[in-house]
């Protein structure tokens, strides 16, 4: 990276042209295609989209792990002055946990079932921060207390199967923030939790971000959580970012038809209930058969002739708000009150 490409001191992580593919019998599935984004220190970015849009694969790729037979086919992930994807395996292992960490979607499968919670939290503290066993244990107790667990000492002595889903999720968060990483990734951290625990987890992530100055990348389906938690939003469809910008601006005036469809599908909290919930007709295209133009063309109510043949680039539609759409009209639809309530 030459001098003209140096990251701003306020930028925690910058992704440039990231692409990920998985081999299939029908050819490569392009799970993530040419994604670029940046997140500032202390900023919270929500990534949203339907299942299969590439959200989780993108978050894993930021850690340099895509799983299975997936391959990162291009792009860069700049953090702390270095491209994570260009690091040797040992260098990348040192960066994970210390510079970038992740709260995985399912703590039941992410925590090691045969190792105590104490061992799983203490290990990264000793490895990355060089703490003694006693100091690491004291720090682990403090971390668990910060996540709101009522009896940290008892939790430390437990094994994952002895904890509830909400407690395991808090343990995962404690592990992720243990070394105060520059970037914290959270992949559906509130999935399968009741609404009370969801609210507590989101409040916890917000507080930890504010106090530690970490950039948080938050993957979710829940637009209500986005409105409550995020500063900015990135909308993904068929492996690409199709719109991004400040949360309230995107909710108030979505610039991409897919974003409008997602927001329109949220039931209103006041007024009469509709006979039928709004939906986006059709299904996303197979990732092995993406069209030459916009991947949303077959589901788009306002598609233009060039949408089928040419891929639109992300362009600024309003200050700080970009969208990849050939349509130029802005449709102002206020979803702020309904989503925030």
C-alpha distance (Angstrom), angle and dihedral (degrees) to the residues before:
residue distance angle dihedral
X1 . . .
X2 3.82 . .
X3 3.78 126.2 .
X4 3.79 92.7 -91.0
X5 3.78 89.7 58.5
X6 3.80 98.6 48.1
X7 3.79 114.5 134.8
X8 3.78 119.9 -114.9
X9 3.83 112.1 -104.2
X10 3.82 86.9 -118.4
X11 3.81 93.6 56.9
X12 3.81 112.3 94.1
X13 3.80 98.4 -175.2
X14 3.79 133.3 4.5
X15 3.80 124.6 -166.2
X16 3.80 119.3 -161.3
X17 3.79 124.4 -167.9
X18 3.81 95.8 -30.8
X19 3.82 116.2 -175.5
X20 3.81 131.0 177.2
X21 3.81 128.9 -173.1
X22 3.79 135.7 -173.6
X23 3.82 121.9 -158.1
X24 3.81 116.1 -122.2
X25 3.78 136.8 170.5
X26 3.81 87.7 -100.8
X27 3.78 95.2 50.6
X28 3.80 133.1 -86.0
X29 3.80 116.6 -23.5
X30 3.80 107.9 -140.9
X31 3.80 100.0 -144.8
X32 3.82 94.7 169.2
X33 3.80 123.1 20.8
X34 3.80 126.6 -168.4
X35 3.81 96.8 -35.7
X36 3.79 117.8 178.0
X37 3.80 125.8 178.4
X38 3.77 142.5 138.3
X39 3.79 132.9 -149.5
X40 3.80 124.1 -158.9
X41 3.79 125.7 -138.5
X42 3.78 110.4 -81.1
X43 3.80 91.4 12.1
X44 3.82 123.7 127.8
X45 3.81 117.4 -145.8
X46 3.82 120.9 -171.3
X47 3.81 119.2 -155.7
X48 3.80 112.8 -157.6
X49 3.78 138.4 175.8
X50 3.79 142.6 113.9
X51 3.79 121.7 -59.9
X52 3.80 108.7 -75.0
X53 3.80 94.4 28.1
X54 3.81 92.0 118.2
X55 3.81 101.0 -103.8
X56 3.82 98.6 128.4
X57 3.81 93.7 38.8
X58 3.80 89.0 53.3
X59 3.80 92.5 51.5
X60 3.81 91.7 48.3
X61 3.80 90.7 48.0
X62 3.81 89.5 55.6
X63 3.81 86.1 61.2
X64 3.81 91.2 47.0
X65 3.81 91.6 -112.6
X66 3.79 121.2 107.6
X67 3.81 98.9 158.9
X68 3.77 132.7 -138.9
X69 3.78 113.3 26.6
X70 3.79 95.0 -30.1
X71 3.79 118.7 136.7
X72 3.79 130.9 -159.5
X73 3.80 98.1 -133.3
X74 3.77 99.2 -177.3
X75 3.76 148.0 -10.8
X76 3.78 141.3 65.0
X77 3.80 136.1 -100.0
X78 3.81 110.0 -156.8
X79 3.80 117.9 -160.9
X80 3.79 128.6 157.6
X81 3.81 91.1 -5.8
X82 3.79 96.1 -53.7
X83 3.78 137.0 93.8
X84 3.82 104.5 -118.4
X85 3.80 92.1 -157.1
X86 3.81 91.3 57.7
X87 3.82 94.8 53.1
X88 3.78 123.4 108.9
X89 3.84 114.3 -109.8
X90 3.80 93.8 -100.9
X91 3.81 92.1 48.8
X92 3.79 90.3 49.2
X93 3.81 91.4 50.5
X94 3.80 89.0 53.8
X95 3.81 91.0 50.6
X96 3.80 93.8 50.2
X97 3.77 109.7 85.7
X98 3.79 93.4 8.4
X99 3.82 102.6 56.3
X100 3.80 102.0 9.7
X101 3.80 127.9 19.6
X102 3.78 137.7 174.7
X103 3.79 139.3 -142.4
X104 3.80 102.1 -150.9
X105 3.79 123.7 -141.1
X106 3.81 98.1 -114.0
X107 3.82 115.8 35.2
X108 3.79 88.9 -175.2
X109 3.79 90.2 70.5
X110 3.81 98.5 27.7
X111 3.81 97.1 58.2
X112 3.80 116.7 74.9
X113 3.83 105.3 -109.5
X114 3.83 96.0 -152.1
X115 3.81 98.6 48.0
X116 3.80 124.8 75.7
X117 3.79 120.7 -112.2
X118 3.81 88.9 -114.9
X119 3.79 92.9 57.9
X120 3.80 92.0 47.3
X121 3.82 94.5 52.2
X122 3.80 97.3 37.3
X123 3.82 95.1 51.9
X124 3.83 97.5 67.3
X125 3.81 91.6 41.8
X126 3.79 90.9 55.9
X127 3.80 94.0 41.2
X128 3.80 99.7 46.2
X129 3.81 103.3 27.0
X130 3.80 99.9 30.2
X131 3.81 93.7 -128.8
X132 3.77 122.1 164.3
X133 3.80 116.9 -110.7
X134 3.81 91.4 -103.7
X135 3.82 93.4 47.5
X136 3.81 91.3 46.1
X137 3.80 91.4 51.3
X138 3.81 91.1 49.9
X139 3.80 89.4 49.9
X140 3.82 90.6 48.8
X141 3.82 90.4 53.7
X142 3.80 89.7 50.5
X143 3.81 92.3 49.4
X144 3.80 93.1 50.4
X145 3.80 90.4 48.5
X146 3.82 89.7 51.5
X147 3.80 90.0 55.1
X148 3.79 89.6 57.3
X149 3.82 99.8 -107.8
X150 3.82 106.7 154.7
X151 3.82 98.6 -143.1
X152 3.83 109.8 29.6
X153 3.83 94.5 173.8
X154 3.79 92.1 55.0
X155 3.81 91.2 46.0
X156 3.80 91.3 51.7
X157 3.80 90.7 55.5
X158 3.81 93.4 48.1
X159 3.79 131.3 91.7
X160 3.83 120.2 -129.2
X161 3.81 95.0 -102.3
X162 3.81 89.9 58.3
X163 3.82 92.1 61.7
X164 3.79 131.9 76.2
X165 3.80 121.4 -115.0
X166 3.79 92.3 -100.9
X167 3.80 92.1 49.1
X168 3.81 91.7 49.6
X169 3.79 90.1 50.6
X170 3.81 90.2 52.5
X171 3.79 89.7 50.0
X172 3.82 89.3 52.6
X173 3.79 90.1 51.6
X174 3.81 91.4 48.3
X175 3.81 89.7 52.2
X176 3.80 92.1 47.4
X177 3.82 95.6 50.9
X178 3.82 95.6 36.9
X179 3.80 94.9 102.7
X180 3.82 94.3 35.4
X181 3.81 96.0 -116.1
X182 3.78 121.9 -154.0
X183 3.81 90.0 -128.7
X184 3.80 126.9 33.4
X185 3.81 118.9 -166.3
X186 3.81 118.7 -161.0
X187 3.81 117.6 -171.6
X188 3.82 109.8 -162.7
X189 3.82 91.1 -40.2
X190 3.81 92.9 176.1
X191 3.82 98.7 48.7
X192 3.84 114.2 133.6
X193 3.82 92.3 6.2
X194 3.79 122.7 121.1
X195 3.80 117.6 -107.0
X196 3.81 94.3 -102.4
X197 3.81 92.5 54.4
X198 3.82 90.0 42.7
X199 3.79 90.3 57.6
X200 3.80 91.6 47.8
X201 3.82 92.4 50.0
X202 3.81 92.3 49.7
X203 3.80 91.8 47.5
X204 3.80 89.0 49.2
X205 3.81 93.3 51.6
X206 3.80 90.5 47.1
X207 3.78 92.3 51.3
X208 3.79 94.3 45.8
X209 3.79 90.5 49.3
X210 3.79 92.8 49.6
X211 3.80 95.0 45.2
X212 3.80 97.9 42.9
X213 3.80 99.8 33.0
X214 3.79 92.7 -128.8
X215 3.79 120.4 156.3
X216 3.81 109.4 -121.9
X217 3.81 124.9 -153.7
X218 3.80 107.8 -165.4
X219 3.83 122.0 -167.1
X220 3.80 115.4 -159.7
X221 3.81 148.2 140.8
X222 3.79 92.6 -146.8
X223 3.81 113.2 98.3
X224 3.80 91.0 -174.0
X225 3.79 89.9 61.0
X226 3.80 89.7 46.9
X227 3.80 91.3 54.9
X228 3.78 91.1 49.3
X229 3.79 99.6 41.7
X230 3.80 114.9 24.6
X231 3.79 134.2 78.5
X232 3.80 93.9 -165.4
X233 3.78 135.4 17.6
X234 3.81 132.5 -148.3
X235 3.81 116.4 -163.9
X236 3.81 115.7 -151.9
X237 3.79 127.9 -161.2
X238 3.82 126.2 174.5
X239 3.79 92.4 -13.9
X240 3.80 97.9 -48.3
X241 3.79 135.0 95.8
X242 3.80 105.2 -116.7
X243 3.80 98.6 176.7
X244 3.78 139.1 7.2
X245 3.77 138.7 168.2
X246 3.81 143.9 110.3
X247 3.80 109.8 -27.5
X248 3.80 98.5 -121.6
X249 3.80 92.2 44.9
X250 3.81 92.5 51.6
X251 3.81 92.2 45.6
X252 3.82 92.2 47.9
X253 3.82 96.9 44.6
X254 3.82 113.9 12.1
X255 3.80 110.4 -166.5
X256 3.81 100.8 -163.5
X257 3.84 123.5 66.7
X258 3.80 90.6 -132.3
X259 3.81 91.9 55.4
X260 3.79 89.6 48.3
X261 3.80 89.3 51.5
X262 3.80 92.7 51.0
X263 3.79 92.6 49.5
X264 3.81 93.6 44.1
X265 3.81 89.5 55.3
X266 3.81 91.3 64.0
X267 3.84 109.6 99.7
X268 3.80 114.5 -121.3
X269 3.79 114.9 -112.4
X270 3.78 94.0 -144.6
X271 3.79 135.3 41.7
X272 3.80 127.6 35.5
X273 3.78 118.9 -30.6
X274 3.81 114.3 -111.3
X275 3.78 119.7 -118.1
X276 3.78 88.9 -121.9
X277 3.79 132.5 20.9
X278 3.78 116.1 -116.6
X279 3.78 114.3 -106.4
X280 3.79 139.3 -179.9
X281 3.78 105.9 -111.7
X282 3.80 119.7 -128.7
X283 3.80 130.5 13.8
X284 3.80 135.2 -84.8
X285 3.82 113.6 -89.3
X286 3.82 119.8 -102.8
X287 3.79 109.8 -88.0
X288 3.81 87.9 -129.0
X289 3.82 91.8 58.0
X290 3.79 106.1 41.3
X291 3.81 112.9 163.0
X292 3.78 123.8 -114.4
X293 3.78 90.2 -114.4
X294 3.79 132.5 36.1
X295 3.82 112.4 -20.5
X296 3.82 90.0 -143.3
X297 3.83 94.2 57.1
X298 3.82 97.2 105.1
X299 3.81 92.2 52.2
X300 3.79 98.5 37.9
X301 3.83 117.5 109.6
X302 3.81 91.9 -157.2
X303 3.82 103.1 40.3
X304 3.80 117.5 156.7
X305 3.84 126.6 -150.8
X306 3.82 93.6 -101.4
X307 3.81 91.4 53.4
X308 3.82 90.6 79.5
X309 3.78 96.4 51.2
X310 3.80 108.8 31.6
X311 3.80 131.3 48.8
X312 3.83 110.5 -130.3
X313 3.79 117.6 -132.5
X314 3.77 125.2 -132.9
X315 3.78 106.6 -93.2
X316 3.78 132.0 174.4
X317 3.82 111.9 -98.4
X318 3.79 98.8 168.8
X319 3.82 129.9 6.0
X320 3.80 106.6 -61.6
X321 3.82 93.0 -5.1
X322 3.82 121.3 106.1
X323 3.79 132.6 -178.6
X324 3.81 136.7 -179.8
X325 3.79 102.7 -135.5
X326 3.79 135.7 117.9
X327 3.79 91.5 -142.6
X328 3.78 111.4 95.7
X329 3.80 101.5 -169.2
X330 3.81 116.9 105.6
X331 3.78 115.1 -140.5
X332 3.79 111.8 -160.9
X333 3.78 109.4 -149.5
X334 3.81 116.5 166.9
X335 3.80 111.1 -140.7
X336 3.78 95.7 151.2
X337 3.80 98.6 103.1
X338 3.80 96.0 40.2
X339 3.79 94.9 48.9
X340 3.79 97.1 40.5
X341 3.80 94.8 49.8
